[in-house]
Amino acid sequence: MTKKMARERWLKPRSPSHFCKVGVGGLEPPTSASQTRRAGRLRYTPADKSIIRSMLKGQDLQPTTFIGQKTRLLAIVLLLLISACQPAQTPVPSAILAPSNTATIATPTPTETPPSTPRSSPTPQSSATVTPTKTEDCRAQGGELRSSTIPSEYLAGDLEFSLYLPPCYQVEPQSDYPVIYLLHGLTYTNDQWPRLGLVETMDSLIAQGEIPPIIIVLPREKTFNSPQTSSFPDALIQELLPWIDQNYRTIADASHRGIGGISRGAAWAVRIGFTHPDSFSRIGAHSLPVFAQDTNQVQVWASQTPPQDLPVTLIDIGRNDREVQSALDFANQLDRFNLPHEFYLFNGEHTEAYWAGHLEFYLRWYTQDW
């Protein structure tokens, strides 16, 4: 296929809904066969707005003609005569009349004002004396990060973890919350996600109403044993997960629970998520280096789980990341066996600067339909 033919194929007009669902985030058009096959399960990110706009602008949209040219001229003359006889009206602000030429993007637009909450008191108040509601007060105060341990038979000691409780958790005892388990990378501890800005980002997004309040659990992997000998996943599934559900107000079902991780944590998230689809509905694999033992397990996981129960996977990685080929190969495996997933290739490397820069993107993805 020549370069001209490939370009014409990429720019072929499509329906507007297509541009909200198809493409490689932050990239030029897909170039490999595997990327093209995966296109139906990929999404645009804000970095793609220029691509979307240029593609829409390139479409040749012809309006349908219902009347002849002479009839249109006569209709215009009649409208002018009628309008001349009408009393003057207040002009409509131009902001209302101006059409929008920008394509709609699936990513929510941040707002500065938190959503209003109905007041419990029916007594009217003047604007000068209005006091914030209880929900507004506690949202402004932010969430809480706790550190804790539980005894573990699998680890022959304590399992350490941190816990993010969202704003208003203490003052709204009637509310239950979805839960995300986020795992750290090799040689790091469970303070990695907070160091990347997790608490501040969560507080900001919740206060603005951009994401719902959720609980986040940050387990610590103390010893980095091989996957074959490690008891870390058993401790997480058999001990930590039920303990969290028993001691905190969680929505204790797979559809409201996710697991994700960075680097080695991403490899654990993939293995734990796919081997326990009854516990998690979404898996986040950020800068994924797949465990060698799991590279050919996708077919097994797919055959053991009904299609409707398969978790949805997000894979993202920097184009200069040393693990980029591992992530691409795994995405190809998911595509080959029709496992639902999204794949994003961004600019960046295998660094905390990359993960911190995409933290808000991760949190929006985990919570997008809660």
Residue frames as qw, qx, qy, qz and C-alpha x, y, z in Angstrom:
[[0.000, 0.890, 0.456, 0.000, 0.00, 0.00, 0.00],
 [0.413, 0.464, -0.037, 0.783, 1.47, 3.38, -0.96],
 [0.192, -0.208, -0.459, 0.842, 1.77, 6.25, 1.50],
 [0.294, -0.048, -0.178, -0.938, -0.96, 8.14, -0.35],
 [0.599, -0.256, -0.658, -0.378, -3.35, 5.17, -0.22],
 [0.476, -0.280, -0.699, 0.454, -2.65, 4.65, 3.51],
 [0.025, -0.119, -0.256, 0.959, -3.33, 8.32, 4.23],
 [0.452, -0.121, -0.359, -0.808, -6.61, 8.29, 2.27],
 [0.596, -0.275, -0.752, -0.068, -7.67, 5.16, 4.12],
 [0.340, -0.255, -0.591, 0.686, -6.97, 6.80, 7.49],
 [0.101, 0.178, 0.112, -0.972, -8.81, 10.01, 6.55],
 [0.217, -0.321, -0.783, -0.486, -11.88, 8.26, 5.15],
 [0.388, -0.359, 0.114, -0.841, -15.00, 9.98, 6.60],
 [0.329, -0.209, -0.903, 0.179, -16.59, 8.22, 9.52],
 [0.380, -0.751, -0.457, -0.289, -19.53, 8.85, 11.81],
 [0.112, -0.760, 0.309, -0.561, -18.99, 11.34, 14.69],
 [0.831, -0.489, 0.169, -0.204, -19.36, 8.55, 17.27],
 [0.917, 0.223, -0.151, 0.295, -16.38, 6.83, 15.69],
 [0.353, 0.642, -0.317, 0.602, -14.04, 9.61, 16.71],
 [0.491, -0.643, 0.318, -0.495, -14.89, 9.22, 20.40],
 [0.921, -0.244, 0.265, -0.150, -13.99, 5.53, 20.48],
 [0.923, 0.255, 0.109, 0.266, -11.31, 4.71, 17.95],
 [0.349, 0.844, -0.269, 0.305, -7.64, 5.58, 17.81],
 [0.765, -0.106, -0.373, 0.513, -4.36, 5.41, 19.65],
 [0.302, -0.919, -0.210, 0.139, -4.14, 7.99, 22.43],
 [0.248, -0.867, 0.255, 0.350, -1.69, 10.78, 21.68],
 [0.544, -0.213, 0.665, 0.466, -0.35, 9.10, 18.53],
 [0.320, 0.351, -0.512, -0.716, -0.32, 9.25, 14.77],
 [0.856, 0.082, -0.129, -0.493, -2.63, 6.71, 13.03],
 [0.822, -0.276, 0.498, -0.005, -2.03, 3.02, 13.81],
 [0.323, 0.667, -0.586, -0.328, 0.69, 1.52, 11.66],
 [0.034, -0.232, 0.972, 0.010, 0.83, -2.15, 12.64],
 [0.486, -0.215, -0.715, -0.454, -1.76, -4.81, 11.93],
 [0.393, -0.355, -0.767, 0.363, -2.19, -5.51, 15.63],
 [0.003, -0.262, -0.275, 0.925, -2.89, -1.83, 16.37],
 [0.368, -0.014, -0.423, -0.828, -5.43, -1.71, 13.56],
 [0.486, -0.280, -0.814, -0.153, -7.22, -4.78, 14.90],
 [0.319, -0.384, -0.647, 0.577, -7.37, -3.24, 18.35],
 [0.021, 0.193, 0.095, 0.976, -8.72, 0.07, 17.12],
 [0.461, -0.501, -0.521, -0.515, -12.32, -0.77, 18.00],
 [0.671, -0.583, -0.429, 0.160, -11.39, -1.00, 21.66],
 [0.487, -0.065, -0.163, 0.856, -9.20, 2.08, 21.91],
 [0.049, -0.900, -0.420, 0.103, -10.17, 5.60, 22.89],
 [0.355, 0.666, -0.047, 0.654, -9.02, 9.08, 22.18],
 [0.484, -0.523, -0.369, 0.596, -7.46, 11.18, 24.88],
 [0.047, 0.925, 0.151, -0.345, -7.38, 15.00, 25.10],
 [0.315, -0.518, 0.503, 0.616, -4.10, 14.97, 23.15],
 [0.367, 0.223, 0.792, 0.434, -6.05, 13.76, 20.11],
 [0.252, 0.748, 0.402, -0.464, -8.33, 16.79, 19.77],
 [0.122, 0.649, -0.391, -0.641, -6.28, 18.23, 16.94],
 [0.096, -0.074, 0.925, 0.359, -6.43, 14.90, 15.11],
 [0.221, 0.529, 0.803, -0.166, -10.18, 14.65, 15.55],
 [0.202, 0.774, 0.150, -0.580, -10.76, 18.21, 14.44],
 [0.064, 0.505, -0.601, -0.616, -8.62, 17.83, 11.34],
 [0.131, 0.110, 0.958, 0.229, -10.38, 14.63, 10.40],
 [0.225, 0.662, 0.649, -0.300, -13.83, 16.12, 10.83],
 [0.135, 0.741, -0.112, -0.648, -12.81, 19.23, 8.90],
 [0.046, -0.326, 0.777, 0.537, -11.64, 17.03, 6.04],
 [0.331, 0.370, 0.868, -0.033, -15.07, 15.46, 5.58],
 [0.121, -0.039, -0.409, -0.903, -17.13, 16.68, 2.63],
 [0.156, 0.433, 0.806, -0.371, -20.62, 17.00, 4.07],
 [0.076, -0.171, -0.474, -0.860, -23.22, 18.06, 1.46],
 [0.359, 0.210, 0.528, -0.740, -26.58, 19.39, 2.71],
 [0.265, 0.392, 0.858, 0.199, -29.74, 17.92, 1.21],
 [0.142, 0.090, -0.168, -0.971, -31.66, 20.30, -1.09],
 [0.247, 0.428, 0.835, -0.244, -35.44, 20.20, -0.79],
 [0.346, 0.837, 0.335, -0.259, -36.50, 23.23, -2.91],
 [0.651, 0.499, 0.220, 0.528, -35.22, 24.86, -6.03],
 [0.408, -0.055, -0.098, 0.906, -33.16, 28.00, -6.20],
 [0.140, -0.416, -0.283, -0.853, -36.05, 30.23, -7.32],
 [0.601, -0.602, -0.489, -0.193, -38.28, 28.95, -4.54],
 [0.626, -0.352, -0.342, 0.606, -35.59, 29.71, -1.96],
 [0.204, 0.135, 0.052, 0.968, -35.26, 33.29, -3.24],
 [0.373, -0.520, -0.403, -0.654, -39.02, 33.82, -3.03],
 [0.680, -0.539, -0.482, 0.122, -39.09, 32.44, 0.51],
 [0.504, -0.166, -0.225, 0.817, -36.32, 34.81, 1.58],
 [0.033, -0.316, -0.195, -0.928, -38.18, 37.85, 0.15],
 [0.549, -0.570, -0.465, -0.396, -41.39, 36.85, 1.97],
 [0.681, -0.427, -0.426, 0.416, -39.50, 36.42, 5.26],
 [0.329, 0.020, -0.085, 0.940, -37.95, 39.88, 4.90],
 [0.254, -0.439, -0.312, -0.804, -41.36, 41.47, 4.28],
 [0.662, -0.557, -0.485, -0.128, -42.88, 39.70, 7.27],
 [0.632, -0.295, -0.348, 0.627, -40.00, 40.59, 9.59],
 [0.159, 0.256, 0.040, 0.953, -40.28, 44.25, 8.60],
 [0.456, -0.532, -0.309, -0.643, -43.82, 44.29, 10.00],
 [0.730, -0.416, -0.510, 0.181, -42.85, 42.69, 13.33],
 [0.311, -0.933, 0.105, -0.150, -42.08, 44.78, 16.45],
 [0.330, 0.646, -0.620, 0.300, -38.41, 45.01, 17.47],
 [0.905, -0.378, -0.190, -0.036, -37.24, 42.21, 19.75],
 [0.424, -0.790, 0.439, 0.052, -34.40, 41.91, 22.19],
 [0.590, 0.553, -0.582, -0.088, -31.43, 40.47, 20.34],
 [0.965, -0.259, -0.044, 0.021, -30.30, 36.99, 21.37],
 [0.368, -0.770, 0.476, 0.210, -26.76, 36.89, 22.80],
 [0.569, 0.598, -0.520, -0.220, -24.28, 35.77, 20.19],
 [0.136, -0.398, 0.888, -0.186, -22.89, 33.10, 22.55],
 [0.660, 0.166, 0.628, -0.377, -26.19, 31.22, 22.27],
 [0.725, 0.613, 0.021, -0.313, -26.30, 31.43, 18.49],
 [0.173, 0.703, -0.670, -0.166, -22.67, 30.53, 17.80],
 [0.975, 0.052, -0.165, -0.142, -22.37, 26.94, 16.56],
 [0.548, -0.621, 0.551, 0.098, -19.66, 24.69, 17.95],
 [0.709, 0.563, -0.394, -0.158, -17.17, 23.24, 15.50],
 [0.054, -0.538, 0.812, -0.222, -15.21, 21.20, 18.05],
 [0.667, -0.050, -0.715, -0.201, -15.64, 17.44, 18.16],
 [0.706, -0.574, 0.128, -0.394, -17.07, 15.97, 21.36],
 [0.357, 0.416, -0.797, 0.254, -14.47, 14.13, 23.45],
 [0.727, -0.372, -0.569, -0.099, -15.35, 11.31, 25.84],
 [0.480, -0.066, -0.518, 0.705, -13.09, 12.75, 28.56],
 [0.211, -0.847, -0.482, 0.078, -15.15, 14.81, 31.08],
 [0.266, 0.646, -0.071, 0.712, -14.44, 18.55, 31.24],
 [0.407, -0.262, -0.586, 0.651, -13.30, 19.76, 34.68],
 [0.165, -0.815, -0.306, -0.463, -15.42, 22.35, 36.43],
 [0.209, 0.391, -0.465, 0.767, -14.50, 24.78, 39.16],
 [0.485, -0.323, 0.253, -0.772, -17.69, 24.56, 41.22],
 [0.079, -0.008, 0.980, -0.182, -18.62, 21.47, 43.30],
 [0.306, -0.395, -0.707, -0.501, -22.11, 20.08, 42.59],
 [0.357, -0.361, 0.258, -0.822, -24.78, 21.60, 44.77],
 [0.239, -0.160, -0.943, 0.170, -26.48, 19.44, 47.41],
 [0.385, -0.638, -0.429, -0.510, -30.13, 19.87, 48.44],
 [0.040, -0.369, 0.539, -0.756, -30.37, 21.55, 51.84],
 [0.274, -0.300, -0.900, 0.158, -32.11, 19.76, 54.66],
 [0.004, -0.472, -0.483, 0.737, -33.67, 22.94, 56.06],
 [0.266, 0.652, 0.620, 0.346, -36.72, 24.35, 54.20],
 [0.160, -0.864, -0.212, 0.428, -36.15, 27.80, 55.71],
 [0.568, 0.719, 0.096, 0.388, -35.17, 30.27, 52.97],
 [0.551, -0.586, 0.014, 0.594, -31.94, 32.19, 53.48],
 [0.301, 0.931, -0.092, -0.187, -30.55, 35.28, 51.86],
 [0.812, 0.463, -0.201, 0.293, -27.45, 34.97, 49.71],
 [0.083, 0.751, -0.435, 0.490, -25.46, 36.93, 52.28],
 [0.518, -0.476, 0.557, -0.441, -26.15, 34.46, 55.11],
 [0.945, 0.134, -0.220, -0.202, -26.15, 31.09, 53.30],
 [0.418, -0.607, 0.675, -0.041, -23.97, 28.54, 55.10],
 [0.398, 0.338, -0.803, -0.288, -22.45, 25.50, 53.35],
 [0.907, -0.196, -0.144, -0.345, -24.17, 22.14, 53.78],
 [0.734, -0.497, 0.463, 0.019, -22.54, 19.34, 55.72],
 [0.876, 0.268, 0.304, 0.262, -21.53, 17.63, 52.46],
 [0.411, 0.843, -0.072, 0.339, -19.96, 20.80, 51.08],
 [0.369, -0.835, 0.376, -0.157, -18.04, 21.31, 54.33],
 [0.795, -0.326, 0.501, 0.106, -16.57, 17.82, 54.46],
 [0.795, 0.501, 0.207, 0.274, -15.77, 17.74, 50.75],
 [0.195, 0.919, -0.206, 0.274, -13.75, 20.91, 51.16],
 [0.544, -0.698, 0.458, -0.085, -11.80, 19.25, 53.99],
 [0.421, 0.525, -0.723, -0.158, -10.62, 16.42, 51.73],
 [0.916, -0.115, -0.358, -0.137, -10.14, 12.74, 52.35],
 [0.545, -0.692, 0.451, -0.142, -8.04, 10.83, 54.86],
 [0.689, 0.413, -0.594, 0.044, -4.99, 8.59, 54.36],
 [0.730, -0.551, 0.325, -0.240, -4.50, 5.91, 57.02],
 [0.395, 0.453, -0.798, 0.039, -1.80, 3.32, 57.59],
 [0.799, -0.297, 0.303, -0.427, -2.63, -0.06, 59.09],
 [0.191, 0.348, -0.914, -0.078, -1.64, -3.73, 59.34],
 [0.880, -0.155, 0.060, -0.445, -3.43, -7.03, 59.66],
 [0.506, -0.400, 0.762, 0.049, -1.94, -10.38, 60.66],
 [0.709, 0.459, -0.353, -0.403, -1.27, -12.67, 57.71],
 [0.854, -0.201, 0.480, -0.002, -0.86, -16.42, 57.74],
 [0.813, 0.541, 0.117, 0.179, 0.31, -16.36, 54.12],
 [0.343, 0.807, -0.281, 0.390, 3.09, -13.86, 54.79],
 [0.759, -0.244, -0.445, 0.408, 4.08, -15.24, 58.22],
 [0.286, -0.163, -0.234, 0.915, 3.81, -11.77, 59.67],
 [0.209, 0.668, 0.398, -0.593, 1.80, -8.62, 59.12],
 [0.405, 0.508, 0.525, 0.550, 0.37, -7.34, 55.89],
 [0.143, -0.479, -0.151, 0.853, 0.92, -3.59, 55.74],
 [0.238, 0.566, 0.601, 0.512, -1.31, -1.26, 53.76],
 [0.022, 0.193, 0.159, -0.968, -2.47, 2.31, 53.47],
 [0.121, 0.587, 0.798, 0.059, -6.07, 3.33, 53.00],
 [0.031, -0.058, -0.111, -0.992, -7.60, 6.41, 51.40],
 [0.074, 0.592, 0.767, -0.234, -11.04, 7.27, 52.75],
 [0.192, 0.516, 0.388, 0.739, -12.90, 9.84, 50.63],
 [0.111, -0.158, 0.238, -0.952, -14.26, 13.16, 51.92],
 [0.622, -0.196, 0.005, -0.758, -17.44, 12.83, 53.99],
 [0.581, 0.013, -0.813, -0.028, -16.83, 9.16, 54.81],
 [0.207, -0.083, -0.752, 0.621, -17.12, 9.84, 58.55],
 [0.260, 0.214, 0.329, -0.882, -20.22, 12.07, 58.38],
 [0.674, 0.192, -0.272, -0.660, -22.27, 10.06, 55.87],
 [0.372, -0.241, 0.881, -0.164, -22.68, 6.62, 57.49],
 [0.748, 0.375, 0.418, -0.354, -25.42, 5.68, 55.04],
 [0.546, 0.721, -0.332, -0.268, -23.04, 5.72, 52.05],
 [0.861, -0.152, 0.429, 0.225, -21.17, 2.71, 50.65],
 [0.141, 0.832, -0.375, -0.385, -18.23, 3.04, 48.27],
 [0.897, 0.403, -0.162, 0.080, -16.49, 1.27, 45.38],
 [0.616, -0.661, 0.360, 0.232, -12.92, 0.16, 46.06],
 [0.685, 0.658, -0.300, 0.091, -9.69, 0.25, 44.03],
 [0.808, -0.464, 0.221, 0.289, -6.59, -1.73, 45.06],
 [0.453, 0.855, -0.239, 0.083, -3.44, 0.01, 43.75],
 [0.912, -0.253, 0.085, 0.312, -0.08, -1.79, 43.84],
 [0.098, -0.900, 0.324, 0.274, 3.38, -0.21, 43.87],
 [0.714, 0.600, -0.360, -0.010, 6.42, -0.98, 41.74],
 [0.895, -0.018, -0.285, 0.343, 9.56, -3.01, 42.33],
 [0.518, 0.056, -0.356, 0.776, 11.77, -1.77, 45.21],
 [0.196, -0.413, 0.035, -0.889, 9.11, 0.74, 46.26],
 [0.013, -0.232, -0.848, 0.476, 6.56, 0.62, 49.10],
 [0.038, 0.679, 0.725, 0.111, 2.92, 1.53, 49.50],
 [0.107, -0.749, -0.156, 0.635, 3.86, 5.21, 49.84],
 [0.337, -0.011, 0.550, 0.764, 4.56, 5.40, 46.10],
 [0.054, 0.641, 0.650, 0.405, 1.02, 6.29, 45.01],
 [0.244, -0.894, -0.292, 0.236, 0.63, 9.05, 47.66],
 [0.423, -0.490, 0.257, 0.718, 4.02, 10.42, 46.61],
 [0.271, 0.246, 0.631, 0.684, 2.73, 10.67, 43.03],
 [0.198, -0.032, 0.015, -0.980, -0.09, 12.92, 44.28],
 [0.241, -0.329, -0.889, -0.207, -2.89, 10.40, 44.83],
 [0.154, -0.566, -0.650, 0.483, -4.51, 12.10, 47.83],
 [0.032, 0.466, -0.004, -0.884, -4.44, 15.62, 46.40],
 [0.197, 0.052, -0.668, -0.716, -5.73, 14.46, 43.01],
 [0.216, -0.414, -0.883, -0.035, -8.53, 12.41, 44.55],
 [0.092, -0.568, -0.484, 0.659, -9.60, 15.30, 46.80],
 [0.089, 0.361, -0.231, -0.899, -9.65, 17.73, 43.89],
 [0.232, -0.069, -0.781, -0.575, -11.59, 15.50, 41.49],
 [0.214, -0.482, -0.837, 0.143, -14.16, 14.54, 44.13],
 [0.061, -0.530, -0.326, 0.780, -14.63, 18.15, 45.29],
 [0.189, 0.308, -0.360, -0.860, -15.28, 19.23, 41.69],
 [0.752, 0.270, 0.391, -0.458, -17.73, 16.37, 41.12],
 [0.424, 0.568, -0.596, -0.377, -15.51, 14.93, 38.38],
 [0.487, 0.078, -0.870, -0.013, -15.36, 11.45, 39.93],
 [0.707, -0.565, -0.252, -0.344, -17.45, 9.77, 42.64],
 [0.359, -0.668, 0.578, -0.300, -16.06, 9.21, 46.15],
 [0.912, 0.093, -0.397, -0.037, -14.25, 5.86, 46.38],
 [0.682, -0.642, 0.347, 0.050, -12.02, 3.98, 48.80],
 [0.639, 0.615, -0.456, 0.072, -8.47, 3.17, 47.70],
 [0.854, -0.469, 0.218, 0.061, -6.37, 0.42, 49.29],
 [0.401, 0.775, -0.481, 0.077, -2.57, 0.46, 48.92],
 [0.947, -0.309, 0.059, 0.068, -1.04, -2.89, 49.96],
 [0.021, -0.818, 0.570, 0.076, 2.69, -3.24, 50.51],
 [0.964, 0.167, -0.189, 0.080, 4.71, -6.08, 49.02],
 [0.473, -0.809, 0.340, 0.078, 7.63, -6.46, 51.44],
 [0.495, -0.364, 0.713, 0.338, 9.62, -9.21, 49.72],
 [0.559, 0.572, -0.254, -0.544, 9.87, -9.31, 45.94],
 [0.560, -0.143, 0.812, 0.082, 9.84, -13.06, 45.43],
 [0.082, 0.057, -0.763, -0.639, 9.26, -14.70, 42.08],
 [0.612, -0.076, -0.122, -0.778, 5.60, -15.06, 41.10],
 [0.718, -0.025, -0.681, -0.141, 5.81, -18.84, 41.53],
 [0.524, -0.146, -0.688, 0.481, 6.86, -18.62, 45.18],
 [0.067, -0.202, 0.222, -0.952, 5.24, -15.36, 46.30],
 [0.128, -0.482, -0.846, 0.192, 2.31, -15.48, 48.73],
 [0.022, 0.185, 0.095, -0.978, 1.46, -11.83, 48.17],
 [0.403, -0.129, -0.478, -0.770, -1.59, -12.43, 45.93],
 [0.505, -0.352, -0.788, 0.003, -3.00, -15.01, 48.36],
 [0.254, -0.338, -0.508, 0.751, -2.68, -12.57, 51.26],
 [0.157, 0.079, -0.128, -0.976, -4.39, -9.86, 49.23],
 [0.506, -0.165, -0.585, -0.612, -7.32, -12.00, 48.05],
 [0.610, -0.310, -0.729, 0.024, -7.85, -14.27, 51.04],
 [0.453, -0.424, -0.505, 0.600, -7.08, -11.86, 53.89],
 [0.118, -0.201, -0.052, 0.971, -6.94, -8.18, 52.96],
 [0.240, -0.217, -0.522, -0.789, -9.92, -8.00, 50.61],
 [0.487, -0.538, -0.671, -0.155, -12.46, -9.60, 53.00],
 [0.421, -0.415, -0.435, 0.679, -11.04, -7.62, 55.92],
 [0.020, -0.034, 0.132, 0.990, -11.58, -4.34, 54.07],
 [0.382, -0.343, -0.588, -0.626, -15.15, -5.32, 53.18],
 [0.546, -0.503, -0.657, 0.132, -15.90, -6.26, 56.79],
 [0.434, -0.475, -0.323, 0.694, -14.42, -3.17, 58.39],
 [0.007, 0.304, -0.129, -0.944, -15.26, -0.42, 55.90],
 [0.551, 0.533, 0.444, -0.463, -18.41, 0.53, 54.04],
 [0.046, -0.307, 0.711, 0.631, -17.59, -0.91, 50.65],
 [0.804, 0.294, -0.029, -0.516, -19.84, -2.08, 47.82],
 [0.441, -0.415, 0.793, 0.059, -18.62, -5.64, 48.10],
 [0.831, 0.376, 0.408, -0.039, -19.03, -6.97, 44.58],
 [0.644, -0.022, 0.422, 0.637, -16.77, -7.33, 41.55],
 [0.310, 0.726, 0.417, 0.450, -18.60, -4.68, 39.53],
 [0.167, -0.962, 0.006, -0.214, -17.58, -2.04, 42.11],
 [0.663, -0.618, 0.341, 0.249, -14.03, -3.25, 42.69],
 [0.683, 0.696, -0.194, 0.104, -10.87, -2.79, 40.62],
 [0.754, -0.485, 0.223, 0.383, -7.17, -3.53, 40.85],
 [0.543, 0.812, -0.089, 0.193, -4.26, -1.72, 39.24],
 [0.728, -0.537, 0.144, 0.401, -0.55, -1.22, 39.57],
 [0.232, 0.904, -0.330, -0.139, 2.66, 0.39, 38.37],
 [0.255, 0.598, -0.760, -0.014, 5.43, -1.68, 36.74],
 [0.177, 0.057, -0.969, 0.162, 5.73, -4.87, 38.88],
 [0.326, 0.255, 0.596, -0.688, 2.45, -3.83, 40.49],
 [0.594, 0.375, -0.225, -0.676, 0.90, -3.81, 37.00],
 [0.424, 0.220, -0.864, -0.158, 2.11, -7.37, 36.42],
 [0.035, 0.118, 0.876, -0.466, 0.53, -8.40, 39.74],
 [0.458, 0.321, 0.246, -0.792, -2.70, -6.58, 38.86],
 [0.579, 0.304, -0.547, -0.523, -2.93, -8.51, 35.58],
 [0.343, 0.083, -0.933, 0.070, -2.29, -11.88, 37.21],
 [0.097, 0.199, 0.754, -0.619, -4.56, -11.29, 40.24],
 [0.459, 0.316, 0.069, -0.827, -7.32, -9.65, 38.22],
 [0.604, 0.254, -0.569, -0.497, -7.55, -12.36, 35.56],
 [0.369, 0.015, -0.919, 0.134, -7.28, -15.26, 37.99],
 [0.028, -0.404, -0.736, 0.542, -9.99, -13.73, 40.22],
 [0.077, -0.275, -0.436, -0.853, -12.58, -12.27, 37.82],
 [0.420, -0.631, -0.642, -0.118, -15.20, -12.83, 40.52],
 [0.464, -0.596, -0.308, 0.579, -13.45, -10.18, 42.62],
 [0.141, -0.523, 0.158, 0.826, -12.53, -7.45, 40.08],
 [0.570, 0.685, 0.450, -0.054, -14.25, -5.92, 37.06],
 [0.418, 0.891, -0.115, 0.133, -11.38, -3.69, 35.91],
 [0.824, -0.269, 0.096, 0.490, -7.61, -3.99, 35.75],
 [0.191, 0.970, -0.142, -0.037, -5.18, -1.09, 35.36],
 [0.871, -0.091, 0.161, 0.454, -1.74, -2.05, 34.01],
 [0.114, 0.988, -0.093, -0.052, 0.47, 1.05, 33.98],
 [0.172, 0.741, -0.649, -0.026, 3.91, 0.59, 32.33],
 [0.931, -0.139, 0.219, -0.255, 3.31, -3.15, 32.22],
 [0.221, 0.496, -0.834, -0.096, 6.13, -5.73, 32.20],
 [0.892, -0.133, -0.156, -0.403, 4.18, -8.99, 32.06],
 [0.596, -0.456, 0.658, -0.059, 5.49, -11.84, 34.23],
 [0.186, 0.380, -0.816, -0.395, 7.20, -14.36, 31.95],
 [0.156, 0.131, 0.970, -0.135, 4.88, -17.09, 33.24],
 [0.357, 0.581, 0.527, -0.506, 1.82, -15.08, 32.16],
 [0.109, 0.436, -0.444, -0.775, 2.78, -14.26, 28.57],
 [0.310, 0.007, -0.815, -0.489, 0.86, -17.26, 27.23],
 [0.032, 0.251, 0.861, -0.442, -1.90, -17.39, 29.83],
 [0.340, 0.179, -0.006, -0.923, -4.43, -15.15, 28.13],
 [0.550, -0.007, -0.669, -0.501, -6.10, -18.02, 26.28],
 [0.369, -0.192, -0.862, 0.289, -6.37, -19.98, 29.52],
 [0.056, 0.255, 0.451, -0.853, -7.90, -17.03, 31.38],
 [0.431, 0.138, -0.271, -0.849, -10.34, -16.42, 28.53],
 [0.537, -0.062, -0.788, -0.294, -11.43, -20.08, 28.45],
 [0.318, -0.218, -0.812, 0.439, -12.02, -20.20, 32.21],
 [0.068, 0.386, 0.393, -0.832, -14.25, -17.12, 32.44],
 [0.356, 0.682, 0.635, 0.071, -17.62, -16.44, 30.78],
 [0.372, 0.418, 0.224, 0.798, -17.27, -13.50, 28.36],
 [0.239, -0.812, -0.257, -0.466, -19.68, -11.32, 30.35],
 [0.694, -0.706, -0.067, 0.124, -17.54, -11.77, 33.49],
 [0.735, 0.183, -0.024, 0.653, -14.18, -10.86, 31.97],
 [0.270, -0.765, -0.145, 0.567, -12.63, -7.74, 33.53],
 [0.466, 0.860, 0.070, 0.197, -11.89, -4.73, 31.34],
 [0.738, -0.307, 0.046, 0.599, -8.19, -3.91, 31.12],
 [0.197, 0.977, -0.075, -0.011, -6.42, -0.58, 30.68],
 [0.807, -0.121, 0.136, 0.562, -2.82, -0.77, 29.44],
 [0.224, 0.971, -0.044, 0.076, -0.77, 2.40, 29.10],
 [0.787, -0.287, 0.155, 0.525, 2.95, 2.90, 28.62],
 [0.032, 0.859, -0.214, -0.464, 5.46, 5.47, 27.43],
 [0.809, 0.579, -0.098, -0.036, 6.85, 5.08, 23.92],
 [0.348, 0.674, -0.583, 0.292, 10.41, 5.25, 25.36],
 [0.721, -0.465, 0.399, -0.323, 9.68, 2.80, 28.17],
 [0.023, 0.448, -0.887, -0.106, 12.01, -0.20, 28.30],
 [0.365, 0.131, 0.895, -0.219, 8.96, -2.46, 28.78],
 [0.481, 0.392, -0.071, -0.781, 7.02, -1.17, 25.78],
 [0.434, 0.212, -0.783, -0.392, 7.36, -4.40, 23.78],
 [0.063, -0.127, -0.941, 0.307, 6.06, -6.49, 26.68],
 [0.319, 0.404, 0.437, -0.737, 2.99, -4.26, 26.98],
 [0.479, 0.399, -0.382, -0.682, 2.37, -4.34, 23.21],
 [0.301, 0.115, -0.933, -0.158, 2.70, -8.13, 23.06],
 [0.080, 0.259, 0.845, -0.461, 0.23, -8.53, 25.92],
 [0.417, 0.444, 0.140, -0.781, -2.24, -6.16, 24.25],
 [0.437, 0.302, -0.673, -0.515, -1.95, -8.29, 21.09],
 [0.138, -0.059, -0.979, 0.134, -2.78, -11.38, 23.15],
 [0.254, 0.389, 0.578, -0.671, -5.87, -9.71, 24.59],
 [0.457, 0.451, -0.222, -0.734, -6.90, -8.72, 21.09],
 [0.284, 0.218, -0.882, -0.307, -6.31, -12.18, 19.68],
 [0.191, -0.256, -0.938, 0.132, -8.63, -13.82, 22.20],
 [0.229, -0.591, -0.439, -0.637, -11.20, -10.99, 22.28],
 [0.448, -0.515, -0.548, 0.484, -10.69, -9.86, 25.85],
 [0.047, 0.937, 0.261, 0.227, -12.00, -6.32, 26.44],
 [0.618, -0.399, -0.040, 0.676, -9.23, -3.78, 26.81],
 [0.247, 0.968, 0.029, 0.042, -7.93, -0.32, 26.00],
 [0.781, -0.110, 0.077, 0.609, -4.33, 0.40, 25.03],
 [0.093, 0.996, 0.013, -0.004, -2.58, 3.79, 25.15],
 [0.761, 0.039, 0.018, 0.647, 0.93, 4.64, 24.01],
 [0.086, -0.990, -0.096, 0.057, 1.99, 8.03, 25.34],
 [0.429, 0.678, -0.386, 0.455, 5.20, 10.01, 25.25],
 [0.532, -0.707, 0.329, -0.329, 7.32, 9.17, 28.26],
 [0.420, 0.391, -0.800, 0.174, 9.57, 6.68, 29.99],
 [0.711, -0.355, -0.604, 0.050, 9.49, 4.24, 32.92],
 [0.254, 0.186, -0.401, 0.860, 9.58, 7.00, 35.55],
 [0.096, -0.548, -0.679, 0.479, 7.54, 8.44, 38.38],
 [0.101, 0.364, -0.091, -0.921, 7.23, 11.65, 36.38],
 [0.280, -0.058, -0.741, -0.608, 5.31, 9.68, 33.74],
 [0.292, -0.418, -0.858, 0.062, 2.97, 8.05, 36.28],
 [0.085, -0.498, -0.414, 0.757, 2.34, 11.29, 38.15],
 [0.142, 0.242, -0.311, -0.908, 1.54, 13.00, 34.87],
 [0.430, -0.117, -0.710, -0.545, -1.13, 10.41, 34.03],
 [0.021, -0.122, -0.844, 0.522, -2.56, 9.93, 37.52],
 [0.431, 0.294, 0.255, -0.814, -5.74, 11.89, 36.84],
 [0.565, 0.259, -0.572, -0.536, -6.28, 9.90, 33.64],
 [0.292, 0.028, -0.948, 0.125, -6.00, 6.66, 35.63],
 [0.131, 0.220, 0.697, -0.670, -8.48, 7.73, 38.31],
 [0.524, 0.309, -0.054, -0.792, -11.03, 8.90, 35.74],
 [0.522, 0.190, -0.751, -0.357, -10.76, 5.57, 33.93],
 [0.157, -0.053, -0.931, 0.325, -11.24, 3.45, 37.07],
 [0.144, 0.381, 0.626, -0.665, -14.33, 5.43, 38.15],
 [0.109, 0.052, -0.441, -0.889, -15.88, 6.27, 34.79],
 [0.490, -0.297, -0.584, -0.575, -19.17, 4.41, 35.28],
 [0.376, -0.307, -0.760, 0.431, -19.54, 4.41, 39.07]]
